[in-house]
Amino acid sequence: MILMTALLMFFLFRGLANSYAKNGNIAKGTGRLFEPIITYIRDDIAIANIGPVKYKKYMPFLLTVFFFIWFLNMFGLTPLGVNVTGNIAITTALAIIVFLITTFTGTKDYWRHIFDPLGDGMPWAGKIFIYIILVPIEILGLFIKPFALLIRLYANMTAGHVVLGSLLGLIYIFQTWIGGTLSFGLAFAISLIEILVALLQAYIFTMLAALYFGFASETHEHTEDHEGEIAHL
């Protein structure tokens, strides 16, 4: 199913790219459906969290991971019943990729904030005791962030399928047309909610990944501007 999704994404967005090239940067066909989503990810997720300067190098991954998770979630709701994102090995692999990108693209200011969070405003003699507690917490946070990513996606998708399976199982427990009808009606309502959850989980994963990339690519000047905005608020 992962290979099928990869092929689907390849031909879908290859066709979108070709339509841009042939029609003067105007999408045609199914590309019109996905163009607003791509624009939203660029403007409201990538640029908003990473910044207008460095967002471009993260865009290929953010677009890929969003549509990859979304399509797999939708396939999991079909009669095929392939719940790929409900496999913790898959969500772990995605979280590891986010962790590696964040780690290897982190700027000097990013790593300095982790190992010297108080900055130069206080001499080392005065802040060494604070750092004994603070620095291990910052280092632990490097691993907690991707762990939260993998658990959130895995738990939400698995929970939805467990609820659906339980409601459908009630049909065999009640063994009456009233109980079966109610169970099927509830399962149908949950399925509609799961369609929204499938999109929402892809959005949350992409948003958090962009947020982590924004932390990693943050420069000292951007940090000062951000702290100034917070102080003003």
Residue, then its C-alpha position, 0 to 999 in steps of 0.5 A: m500500500i505504501l508503494m501504491t501510494a507513492l506511485l499515485m503521488f508520483f503520477l498525480f503531482r507529475g501531471l500537476a507539474n506538467s499542467y503548470a508547464k503547458n498552461g502558463n502556471i495554471a493548474k488543470g484537471t485534478g490539479r485544481l483540487f490539490e493546488p489550494i492545498i499545496t498553496y496552503i501548506r506553503d503559505d500557512i505552514a511552511i512560511a509561517n513556521i520556518g520563515p520566508v527565507k529558509y522554507k523552500k528547502y523543507m517544502p519537498f518533505l512537508l508536501t510529501v509527508f502531508f499527502f503521504i499520510w493523508f492518502l494512507n489514512m483515506f485508504g485505511l477507511t476503504p474496504l481494503g482495510v489497510n491501516v498503514t498509519g496504525n502501524i507504529a513502525i511506520t509512524t516511527a520511521l516518519a518521526i525518525i526522518v523528522f528528527l534527522i532533518t531537524t538535527f542535521t539542518g540545525t543552525k549554530d544558534y539552535w544548538r547554542h540554545i540547547f546547550d546554553p539556553l540562558g545566553d551570555g547575560m549571566p556568567w557561567a559561575g552563576k548559571i552552572f547549577i541551573y544548567i545541571i537541570l536545564v540542559p538535560i531537559e533540553i536534550l531530552g526534548l530533542f527525543i520527546k518531540p519525535f516521540a510525540l509525533l509518532i504516538r499521536l499519529y499511531a494512537n489516533m488512527t488506531a483508536g478510530h479503527v478500534v471504535l469502528g470495529s467495536l461498533l460493527g461487532l455489536i451487530y453480532i452481539f445484539q442479533t436484532w434488527i434494531g440493535g444492528t441498525l443502531s450499531f451500523g448507524l453509529a459506525f457510519a457516523i464515526s466513519l464520516i468523522e474519521i474522514l475528517v480525522a484522516l485529513l486532520q492528522a496529516y495536517i497536525f503531523t506536517m504542522l509540527a514538523a514545520l514547527y520543529f524545522g523552524f526551531a532548527s533553522e532559527t538564527h540569532e537575529h530572528t530569535e531576537d525579533h521573536e523575543g521582541e514581539i513576545a515582549h511587546l505582547 
